[in-house]
Amino acid sequence: MTVDVEFSKGSVNSFVGSGGTTTYGSDGAVFTVAKAGDAPQLASVFYIMFGRVEVTMKCAPGAGIVSSLVLQSDDLDEIDMEWLGADNTEVQTNYFGKGQTTTYNRGQFNPAPNNQGEFIKYTIDWTADRIIWYVGGTAVRTLTYNDAAGQYPQTPMQVKFGAWSGGDSSNAPGTIEWARGPTDYSRGPFSMSVKSVIVSDYSTGKAYLYGDTTGTWQSIKSDGGKINGNLGKVGSVTVTASAAAATSLSPTIPAGGIGRGNSNSNSGGSTSTQTGWPWVATGTPSTAGSIPNGWIMTPEGKIVPSSSSIIKPFRPVMLVGPLILGFFASRLY
């Protein structure tokens, strides 16, 4: 299905928070880094198996502050967009396969002008053959399966987004340097705002299962559906332009603080994604990654009991003079 969430209307329970406080208002979901250890994020409780993620957002300013959009699988495949608060003109696009972090040569810096001054729609369109990253209506990068040299992301992904401090003094020197820190919290607080998120799953079914340990997309099974069963049925990205060559090709992202499993002493011993974003397990609901039996997700991203969609009649009676008028009406319980 496709889920279209307007965070300016408030929170939805298909995205769960961790790492700090997320507030909601006219600018949507606001992720604020005010002190060491703040790393507020939302993560989908559902997975997609190939699909399109469109996030309309305004990035956080500040040296060392990082705004992140991450697609990540249990098999440690990952597709990223990250914006450094010290630069209002670019976005870093990146990918990882099976948690392989022995080399850091996959990233690019692509144009994203005025990303802190206005809301811009950013899109990751992910299929079995290629990944395209978009800024507005401009395709800024395309990665084909063959170009990934065996590291192509191809297992079911959760969607995560939020802000964190790569420039925090507790991080490794390489992370602080990459984030263009250090972070000076006295200049904050620093906030990233997400107005809306549209997630379109290109497969169908109620659950995705690993058929073996190869981690290939052909090994993924769908319970009650079909892998790629929704491909071509949920529209496409409106492309207005193609960007010039990447501003910087394959920058070396230092292994010091970017590798998976590094702990952040200020966030309770969290692990991190390949990009370094603290992934705080504390407070994550036990239902993360699944929707309870007997519940459904609405197109607005709300998870509700399936019985709530049942239309039941009721029969109010209205007296008009000597006449009794009965009529039927419907109510959504």
N, C-alpha and C positions, 0 to 999 in steps of 0.2 A: 504494500500500500504506500501511499504518500502521506506524510504527516506535515502539516503546516501550522507552526506554532507562532503566535503573536505574543511575545513576552511583555509587550506594553499593556497587555490585559492581565498580566500576573503569571505566577508559576504554574507548571503542569507537572503531574507526578510521573510522566514518562522520562523526565530528566531529573536526576538526583544530584544534590549538592554535596561538596566536601571541601576541605582545605581552608574554609573561611566563610564569611557571610556574603551571600548574594542578595541584593535588594532589587525591587521592581518598581517601575514608574513609567513616565511617558517616554523615556529613552529605552525601555525594555529592561532586560536583566543587566544589572550593573555589578561588575566584579572589581572590588577595590583592594588595592595593596596599600596598607597604611603603616605597617610595621614588619619587622623581621618575622618570618614564618607564615605570613599571609600568602595563600595560594588558592583563592576561591575558584571553583570550577563546577560545571555541570556535566554529567555523563548520562547518555541514554541507557535506559534499562533494556532496550532492544538492540538487536544486531541487524545489519544489512549484509547481503551477499552480492557484491557489486551494487552500484547505485550512484546517486547524485546527492550531494549535500550543498545547500545554498545558505549562507549565513550573511545577514545584513547587519553590519557592525561598525563601530567607531573604536579605534585602537587606543590603548593607554599610552600617555607620554611618560618621559622620565628615563634618564640614563640607568641602564641595568634592568629596566622593567620589560617584560616580555608578554605580549598577547598571543595566545595560541589557539589554533584549531587543529585537532588531532583525530584521525581515524585509526583505531588500534584494535588488533585481534588478540585472542587468548594465545595464539601462536606467535605473538610478537611481531607480526606484520604491522606496518605503520605508514600512514600518509599524512604529511604535515603542511600547515601554513603557519608561519610565525612572524610577528612584527616586532621589531626592536624599538623601544620607546625613545632611543636616542636618534632615530631616523624616521622622518615623516614621509619618506619618498619610496620605500621599498618594502617588499615582503620576501621572506625566505621560504622557498618550497623545498621539500625534502621527502625521502621515503626510506624505509628499511624493510628487509625481509628476514623473517625468523630470528629477530633480535641480533642480527649480525652487526656488531659494532667494532670490529677490528680495523675497519677503514672508515673514514669520514669524508668521502669524496662524491657524495650524491647530491649535495645541496646546491641550490642556485639562489641568487638574489635577483628578483624580478621587480619591474616598476609597479608601484602602488602609490601614486602621488596623493598628498593631503590625507593620508589614512587616519590621522588623528583629528582632523578638522571637520570631517563629514562622514555620514553613513554611506558605506559602499557595500555592494553585494559581492561576496567572494564565493566561488564555486569550485568544488572538486568533483569531477565527473570520472567515475572509475568503472571500467569494464574489464573483461578477461583479456582484452587486446591492448588497452592503453589507458593512461591517466592524463586528464587535461586539467590544468589549474587555470582559473579565470579571475580577473580583477574587473569588476563591472561586466561589460560585454566583451572584454578583450581576453583572448586566449594568450596567456603569458608563458606557458610551458606545456609541452607534450612529452610524455614518456611512453615508449612502446614496450611491450613485453620483452622483445628481443634486446632492446637497449639496456634493460635492467640487469643483464648478465647473471641470471639465476637468483636475483634478489627481488623479484616482482611481488608486491603484496597481492595475495589472492585467497585469503581466508576471511570468515565472517567478522565484521568490524562493529565496534561501538563508536559513537560520536561523542567527543569531549571538547570543551572549549572553556577558556577562562584566562586569568592573568596570574603571573608569578614574578618573583624577583630573581633573575639570573645573576644579578650583581650583588646579591646578599653576601656579606663577609664570611658566612659559614660555607659557601660554595668553594669548589676548587678554583685555583687561579685561572685555569683554562676556561671555565664556565663564565667567570666574571669578565674576562677579556672578550669572549665571544658576545656576551650580552652588552658590551660597551659600558660596563659599570666602572666603579662600584656604585651601588644605589645609595643616594642620600635621602633618607626617609623624611628629613626635615623639610624637604621640598614637596612632599606629598600632601594628601593622599593621591594615589594614581589610579585612575579608573578606566576600564574597558566596558563598553556598552554593546549589548546584542539586542537589536530590536526584534528580529524574527529569524526563524530557522525553518527551512523546508528540507525534508529528508525523503528521498524516493528510493525504495528498494527495487532493484532490478530482478530479484527472485521472488518466489512465492512459497507459502507453507507456514506452519506454526513454529517450526524449530529447525535450526541448522546443526548438523552432526558431522563430526570428523569420522570418515570411513576408515582411515588408517593413519599412519604417522608420517606420510610423505609431505603433508602440508601443501599439496597441489589443489587447485580449485576443482579439478575433476574428481578428487576424492571426497569432496564435501557433499553430503546428502541432505535433502530437504524432506522433512516430515510433513506429508500432506501437500506438497507442492513440487516445484521444479526450479532448479538453478537456472537463472536467466529467463524464467518464465514470464517475467514482467518487462523484459527488455524491449524497448521500442513502443511501449504502451503508456508511458508516463511523460510524453512530450520530450523536448530537448532544450538545450541552452540556446538563448538568442545571442548570436555572436555578431558583434558590430565591428570588430577589428582583430588583428593579430599583432602581438607585440614584436618589437625588434629582438635581436639576440639578447640573451640574459646579460644583465649588468655585470655579473661575476659568475663565471663557470666553476662548478665544483669547488667551492671554498672548503678549506680544511677546517672542520669543526673539531676542536681539541678533545681528546679522549678523557681529559682530566675530570670534567664534571658532567659530561653528556652521556656517558655510558649507563646502561640500565643497572639498577640496583644500588646506585650511590645513595647514601642516606643524607638527610638534611636534619641537623641537630635541632633546628628550630621548628620542625614540623612533626616531631614525635617519631622519628625513625622511619620516615616514609621511604618507599622506593620511588623510582622516577622512570619516565619514559626515556627513549633513546635521546630525545631532545633535551632532557634534563628537568622537565616539568614535574614537580613533586606530585606523586599520586598517593594521597593520604587515604589509607584504608579506614581509619577510625571514623565511625559515623555513617559508613556506607551501608545502606539497607541490605538485608539478606536477600531481597528480591532482585538485586541488581543483576541484569543479564537475563531476566525472565519475567514473563507476565503470568500471574497466578491462573491456575485452571479455573475456567468459568468466568474469566474477565476478558474484556476486549479493549482495544485502543481505538479511540475515535480519531477522525482526520485532524482534529485540533490538538492531538497529543495527550488527551486525557485517558487514563486507564480506569475503567469503571466496570462494575459487575454487568455481565451480559443481560441480566434480567432488567436492568435500568432502561433498556431500549424497548421494553414491551409497552405497547399502547393499550391502556385499559379504559373501558367506558365508565362514565358515571352519569347519573340521571338526576340533575337538579330539577326542582319543581318550582314554577313561578305562578303566583295567583294574580289574575287580572279580572277584577270584578267577580262574576260568578263562574268564570271559566278557569279551568286548570290547564295550563299549557305545559306539556312535558316535552323535553327535548334531550337529545344526546349530545354530549361533548366529549372531547378526548383530553386526556392529561398524560404527560410523560412522567412516569414514576422513576 
